Amino acid sequence: MIKLTQLNGHSIVVNSDLIEFVEQTPDTLVSLTTGKKIMVRESDEEIVRLTAEYRRLCRMAKMPGTTH
């Protein structure tokens, strides 16, 4: 899950596994596999970074001997 900010300033948490694609139009449009579309303040690069960080943390949590 990644935390994003809608254009109205409200924070939302998105299941990053459901992100189908992200467009910069100039605002950022996140399209989900469910068909829902969300406009957010974060850039497409920031969403990629947040998603990669979340997945890295998930992998670390599954590794034996890690403390999370």
C-alpha atoms as a printed R data frame, in Angstrom:
   type eleno elety resid chain resno       x       y       z
1  ATOM     1    CA   MET     A     1   0.000   0.000   0.000
2  ATOM     2    CA   ILE     A     2   1.247   3.487  -0.814
3  ATOM     3    CA   LYS     A     3   0.007   6.825   0.517
4  ATOM     4    CA   LEU     A     4  -0.928   9.427  -2.112
5  ATOM     5    CA   THR     A     5  -2.501  12.884  -1.975
6  ATOM     6    CA   GLN     A     6  -5.609  13.733  -3.961
7  ATOM     7    CA   LEU     A     7  -5.770  17.156  -5.617
8  ATOM     8    CA   ASN     A     8  -8.105  18.363  -2.838
9  ATOM     9    CA   GLY     A     9  -5.364  17.628  -0.263
10 ATOM    10    CA   HIS     A    10  -6.910  14.479   1.218
11 ATOM    11    CA   SER     A    11  -4.570  11.540   1.737
12 ATOM    12    CA   ILE     A    12  -5.524   8.144   0.357
13 ATOM    13    CA   VAL     A    13  -3.845   4.760   0.603
14 ATOM    14    CA   VAL     A    14  -3.717   2.792  -2.640
15 ATOM    15    CA   ASN     A    15  -2.986  -0.885  -3.161
16 ATOM    16    CA   SER     A    16  -0.002  -0.534  -5.486
17 ATOM    17    CA   ASP     A    17  -0.677  -4.007  -6.917
18 ATOM    18    CA   LEU     A    18  -3.841  -2.569  -8.496
19 ATOM    19    CA   ILE     A    19  -2.065   0.224 -10.399
20 ATOM    20    CA   GLU     A    20  -2.368  -0.479 -14.111
21 ATOM    21    CA   PHE     A    21  -0.640   2.690 -15.350
22 ATOM    22    CA   VAL     A    22   0.174   6.273 -14.365
23 ATOM    23    CA   GLU     A    23  -0.091   9.304 -16.673
24 ATOM    24    CA   GLN     A    24   1.270  12.832 -16.247
25 ATOM    25    CA   THR     A    25  -1.402  15.060 -17.876
26 ATOM    26    CA   PRO     A    26  -0.046  17.609 -16.314
27 ATOM    27    CA   ASP     A    27  -1.642  16.370 -13.074
28 ATOM    28    CA   THR     A    28  -0.954  12.738 -12.301
29 ATOM    29    CA   LEU     A    29  -3.693  10.273 -13.210
30 ATOM    30    CA   VAL     A    30  -3.479   6.826 -11.616
31 ATOM    31    CA   SER     A    31  -5.532   4.157 -13.399
32 ATOM    32    CA   LEU     A    32  -6.337   1.027 -11.414
33 ATOM    33    CA   THR     A    33  -7.103  -2.448 -12.718
34 ATOM    34    CA   THR     A    34 -10.599  -2.004 -11.231
35 ATOM    35    CA   GLY     A    35 -11.329   0.755 -13.752
36 ATOM    36    CA   LYS     A    36 -11.155   3.517 -11.137
37 ATOM    37    CA   LYS     A    37  -9.024   6.578 -11.921
38 ATOM    38    CA   ILE     A    38  -7.519   8.875  -9.282
39 ATOM    39    CA   MET     A    39  -5.905  12.301  -9.777
40 ATOM    40    CA   VAL     A    40  -3.068  12.854  -7.315
41 ATOM    41    CA   ARG     A    41  -0.442  15.480  -6.493
42 ATOM    42    CA   GLU     A    42   2.548  13.125  -6.605
43 ATOM    43    CA   SER     A    43   4.488  12.853  -9.867
44 ATOM    44    CA   ASP     A    44   4.661   9.640 -11.854
45 ATOM    45    CA   GLU     A    45   8.312   9.277 -10.768
46 ATOM    46    CA   GLU     A    46   7.310   9.627  -7.096
47 ATOM    47    CA   ILE     A    47   4.637   6.927  -7.477
48 ATOM    48    CA   VAL     A    48   7.206   4.582  -9.040
49 ATOM    49    CA   ARG     A    49   9.605   5.318  -6.147
50 ATOM    50    CA   LEU     A    50   6.916   4.746  -3.495
51 ATOM    51    CA   THR     A    51   5.835   1.486  -5.133
52 ATOM    52    CA   ALA     A    52   9.416   0.205  -5.396
53 ATOM    53    CA   GLU     A    53  10.064   1.109  -1.735
54 ATOM    54    CA   TYR     A    54   6.866  -0.650  -0.611
55 ATOM    55    CA   ARG     A    55   7.758  -3.812  -2.549
56 ATOM    56    CA   ARG     A    56  11.310  -3.742  -1.160
57 ATOM    57    CA   LEU     A    57   9.915  -3.559   2.379
58 ATOM    58    CA   CYS     A    58   7.554  -6.462   1.650
59 ATOM    59    CA   ARG     A    59  10.452  -8.610   0.397
60 ATOM    60    CA   MET     A    60  12.516  -7.755   3.481
61 ATOM    61    CA   ALA     A    61   9.647  -8.703   5.790
62 ATOM    62    CA   LYS     A    62   9.457 -12.145   4.172
63 ATOM    63    CA   MET     A    63  13.186 -12.859   4.481
64 ATOM    64    CA   PRO     A    64  14.216 -15.097   7.369
65 ATOM    65    CA   GLY     A    65  16.253 -13.339  10.030
66 ATOM    66    CA   THR     A    66  14.980  -9.814   9.299
67 ATOM    67    CA   THR     A    67  13.544  -7.678  12.057
68 ATOM    68    CA   HIS     A    68  10.361  -5.922  10.840
